[in-house]
């Protein structure tokens, strides 16, 4: 019974981060669009949050559990899995415009690609809950929740908002209904609660792999920031002065500064 309750809590945490992606579609209920400048800033903010969460949250916690070599091996594995998954799926640049017109086979492919992008974030949530129920956490709804788990859930939830916005922009150009924008944004992050449960179950009962798990999640997320989020922001900012680099750098800095204080909680 305790196991099921723990798995349910971890699943809910992952679901919260997935639902947060839908928040990124809400501005379209009130505005026709979002400027390139603001979009670049949002991607920078998201990148800063993920870099901060990966470095000050996952890597730091991993070093408390294992050796630098174990963390490095885990990070290499996280990067390798994303690279291999990209190669297997071949075309990783699925345009959200295809969501509305996709047949079943296409939706399966899209979900597979989305899994490559969002599954590592679910893994990060899962491993952050490894000490669930143990001493040193914060009491919440009868559970003793690790502070790291709260930190990661908040960080990834905030990070998911601009992702929801990015998904909604091309769909908006197709005159997709606002409520469908929210649905497709959430759909893009559905692998996260699944990844969270799987990762939690694994590291909870194979704790010797916990340092590798922290490294895996950190490596995968840092790699995605450097190869997906930053290039996406620079593509959007091409028409801006200086190519949007000041906006991107400012967003990254703010993202890091926002999350750093939480590491001292």
N, C-alpha and C positions, 0 to 999 in steps of 0.2 A: 504493500500500500504506500509506504514512504517513497519507494522508487517511482511509482506512478505519479505521485504528487510532485516529486522533484522534476520528472520529465515534463509534466504538464506546465510547471512554472517556467522551465527553460523554453518550452515551445511558445508560451505566451510572450516571453521576452523577445524571441525571434519574430513573432507575429507583430509585436508592437513596432519593431524596426521596419517591417514590411509595410505596415499601415502608414507609417510616417512618410513613405514614398508618395503616398496619395496626397499628402499635404502640398507637395510641389505642384499639383494641378489646381489647387484652390484659387490662385491668383487669376486664372482664366475665367472664373465666375464673375470677376469684377473688371478685368482689363482685357483688351484684345490681344495683347502680347507683352513680352518682356524685352527690354532693350539689350543689345549685344553687350554693352558695358556692364549692366547688372548681371547678365548671365555669366560673363567671365569672372566677375567678383564671386558669384555663388560657387562656381567650379573651384576657384582658388580657396574659398572658405572650406569647401568639402575636402579638398586635398590637404589643407593644413590640419583639419580635424583628424583625418585618417592617419597622417604622418605622426601627429602627436599621440594619438591613441595607440598606434603600433609601437612607437619608440618608448614613450613614458609609461604605457600600460602593459602591453604584451611582452616586449623585450625585457623590461625592467623586472616584471613578475617572473619571467622565465629564468632570469639570472638568479633569482632568489630560490628557484626550485632545482636548477641544474647548472651545468658548466657552459662557458661561452661556446665551446665546440658543439655541444648538443643543440644550443640555440641556432648556431650557424648551419648545422646540418638540417634542422627543421626549416629554416628560412630558405635554404637551397631547394628543399623538397617542395615547399610552397610555390616558389617561382617555377620550378620544373613542371609541376602539375598544371599550372595555368598555361605555360608555353605549349606543353604537349596537347592539352585540351583544345587550345586554339588551332593547333596544326590538324588535329583529328576532325574538328568541326569545319576547318578550312576558312569559311567566310564568317568572320566574327563581327562584321560590321552590319548588323541587321538594322535596317531603317524602321523605326517605329511605325512609319506609314504602312508597312506591310502587315501590321497586326490586324487591322480591320479587314483586309482582303485575303488573309491567309487561310488555306485549307488546313485540314487536320495535320497532315504530314509537315506542313510548313510551321504550324504552331508547335509541334514537337521539336523541330529544329530550333525555333526561336527560344523555347523553354530551355533547351540544352545549352544554348549560348548564354542565356541569362544566368543559368546555373554556374557557368564558368566565372561570370562576373560577380555574382552575389553570394555564391556558396562559401567562399572564404570568409565573408563577413559573418555568415552564420556560424562557421567554425570558431571564429574569434569570440562570439557570444558564448558558445558551448564550453570552450576551454576556460573562459573567465568565470564560469559557474562551478568549476571543479571542486572548490571548497564549500559548496552549498551545504548548509547545516552544521558546519564545523565552527569552532570558536573563532572569534575575531571579526565576525561579520556584523551586519546591521539587521535588526529585527524588522521584518516586513511581512504582514499578513500571516504571522505565525512561523515564517521561515527565517533562518539566519542566513542572509544573503551577503556574499562577499562584496566588499566595496568595489573591487575591480569589475565585477559583473554589472553593477550599477553604472560605473564609468563607461564601460564598453557599450551598454545598451543605449545610454544617452548619446554617446559619440556617434554611433552608427545611425541612430535615428535622425540626428541633425544632418549627418552626411547624406542620408537618403533623400532629403528634401530637394536639393538641386537636381538629383538624378531624376526625380519625378517631374520636375520642370522641363528638363532636357527631353524626356520622353513625350511630354505633352505638346511641345512646340510644333513638331511636324504633324501630329494628329490634329492640332487646332487648325492648321492650314487646310485640312481636309474637311473642315466643318463638323468634326466628330463632336457629339454631345458632351457637355461638361461632365456629366456623371460617368460617362465612358472614359474620359480622360483620367479620372480618379481610379477607375477599375484597372485600366491598362498600366498605370503607374504602379499600383499595388502588385499586379500580376508579375511585373518585372522583378520583384523582390521575394516572391513566394518561396524560392529555394532556401531563404535564410532561416526560417523556423525549422525546416527539415535538417539543414546542416547543423544548426545549434543542438538539436536533440541527439543526432548521431555523434557529434564531437563530444558532447557531455557524457554520453554513455560510454564512449571509448576511454577518455582520460580518467573518468571517475573510477573505473574498475581496472585500469592499467596505468596506474599513476607514474610508473617508471617512464612512461612516454609523455608525461605532461610537459616537460621542458621542450621536447620536440614539437608538441602541439602548439605551444605558445609561439615558437619560432616559425612554424608552418603558417599560422594565421598572419603573423606580422610580415613575413616574407611575401606572401601572396598579395596582401593589401598594399604594401609599399610598391611592389612591382606594378600593380594595377594603377596606382596613382601616377607613377612615372611614365607608364606606357599608354595609358588610356585617358585619365582625367586631365593631366596637364596638356597633352597634345590636343584634346578636345577643346579646352579653353583657348588655346592659341589659334586653333582653326576658327573659332567663333570670333576672336578678337582681331582677325586679319585686317578688317576695315577700320579699326580704331587707331588713333595715334600711337606710335611705337608698338603696333601690333598687339595691343592689349596687355603687354608684359607688366606695366605698372599696376594695372587692376588685378592681374593674376597674383603678382607678388604681394600686393596689399591684402588680398583675400586669404592667401596662405598664412601670412603673418597673423592676421586676426584669428584665423582658425586655430593656430597653435596657441596664441595667447588666451583664447577662450577656454581651451581644454587643460592647459598646464596647471591652473589653480586646483582643478579637480584631483590632480595626482597627489596633492598634499592633504586631501580629506582623510 
